[in-house]
């Protein structure tokens, strides 16, 4: 689900990478959902050619997925139309391309990094294009080998189908607005999932160079010559299709490859878990976790998997021993770490799996709490922590008591948090509640639809939770107004994410602004930059590095809230 | 750095009897905020450098679409040959169609577009973004073509690219491939014809300005293939 500043930031990224025209098309797709070419012509007011080129670029760079579906045409009959679905997450991934490159350079090697760079620069490439791009054609074998390495680690995958057919959804999402807008988001999210599912390559083929017929295309075998004669001209004979298939089998099939964002996200998710454990527990636990996750990464089904794949104690120990840091750990130490990580052996078999979801949630909580601490102070931090732990509505005075905050201060701070949308407050409810009448032995409450709050007895106000357990009891009179506070996590997480997009946008704009201000300074050749000019240049360079490094760090937090 | 005082106010909004209601506030681009300690920021040099490298690449690639406003038409100066080598800010971009694999896109996006018909002589994926040439005036381009005839399709592709980039008119109406053999022999000329088809608003990039300075003339073009060389005859109708 794209938040308001998320959209702005995404459009900003596209503008700086591909220009205003492409960004215009992209923005319309982000704000209005999947559109047809005709609709885009109407909304963007660009020429058809400009729109087509923009779409080509967006598709090429995996930011848009076309799909065909049937709609009721003008004549009342069903017409096949092509719609374009924008992929918000893939746009945001562009911000972290440097991180992906770093991962591959560290995990694999420089050549793999080169190939990945090409894939990121162009969005998608055929194998032939990858060979062409390599500096020295004579080492095509080496390129092929590096490419295979990337495939094996799943950092590279086949591109999805260019135009899958998707059944129109039964819920007519386009006409409903307003109260149903929350549902609209839900619908759009499932629609996106359906389109992506329809487009995705078969699991067996996704990371395989093999063609569906099972034959592997080997250019050397085909020619019989050395690869240097495998020049551009050779391929031309076989038509325009850049077919990687076995010669003559299926010239129409063109296999395009692209970076597999899912795998990089998974890698970064693991890294975040490991770092969190390292900071929260100790190095030993972090080493054990790293060993487990490295071993099972390829077995994970989806990125946001809740638990890591189960491993037996022996396997875990084996994997730990493989790493340098783990060599010094004993079996007992490993066992202790597993306990620290909160997992005990499941059932009769000696297998362990880590609750990754819990680690991520903890990390997210820490992040939000640190924001509250920084912005609103220590008292607010304590109150916020209390509320987020409790999960229930809590009353002001009670909060103040439990966190040792002055009773006068508490409402002000809580009010501030609520105003900035960090807390959820229920007060209207209690304004209505004041209407209740105390008469003889009966207390009548006007608003009784909330099971949480009921009245019992004469002048007792009883706070109950969903299970009708009494949480709190107050003595009231008709002038009492209560304020109840709560941390609404799902809403708050979205809000924090939106604030982060806003911050990221601000950072980016600031960098551009700073460089723009000193445009002339940048055009002066180094030799001519003397004295104060050189000083200013250095300051500018520092500013850029600091701002962009901050952006990279902020991106870690963005991923924590969005992708992990 | 504080940028206070930049662009004071946005004009007085006092209309409709609301004088004094709207408080005029100075517009500040980046208001001062309390920033954390800079020592806490680890500089990720490699990441920043990689990021800049990618950004530079995209800006020079065919993927960066610019809306070229054909102000050239109003500029009566004829570009000198010596200007061609001046390092300018405009970057010569290759055509999208040379890089993209047309079968991997929906048909409606690639149909009718000249560059997609056949992809012989596809350009290498790696190009040199450092070659920053100013956009050639079309007239000069034709001269070039005549002089360097036979160098092959590479030149033509560049010309085609320029046409695609510069074209704002409804080129697609003229994109039906002609059955005439003459036209088929040279893909680019078809594009030129599209450019010069002034059915829309008569604005022809570069040409009219160079010749007449009129903004509304229709230009038609005929061509002949004589012994493999290309010659162009232009009729300018006022």
Interface residues (C-beta under 8 A of the other chain):
Chain A: X16 X17 X18 X19 X20 X21 X22 X37 X47 X48 X49 X50 X52 X53 X54 X55 X56 X57 X59 X60 X61 X66 X68 X82 X97 X98 X99 X101 X102 X118 X120 X121 X122 X123 X124 X125 X126 X129 X132 X133 X159 X162 X163 X232 X236 X240 X241 X242 X252 X254 X256 X510 X513 X514 X544 X545 X546 X548 X549 X550 X552 X553
Chain B: X1 X29 X30 X38 X41 X42 X43 X44 X45 X46 X47 X48 X50 X51 X54 X55 X57 X58 X61 X63 X64 X65 X66 X67 X96 X99 X100 X101 X102 X103 X104 X105 X106 X108 X109 X110 X113 X118 X119 X120 X122 X124 X125 X126 X164 X167 X168 X169 X170 X171 X172
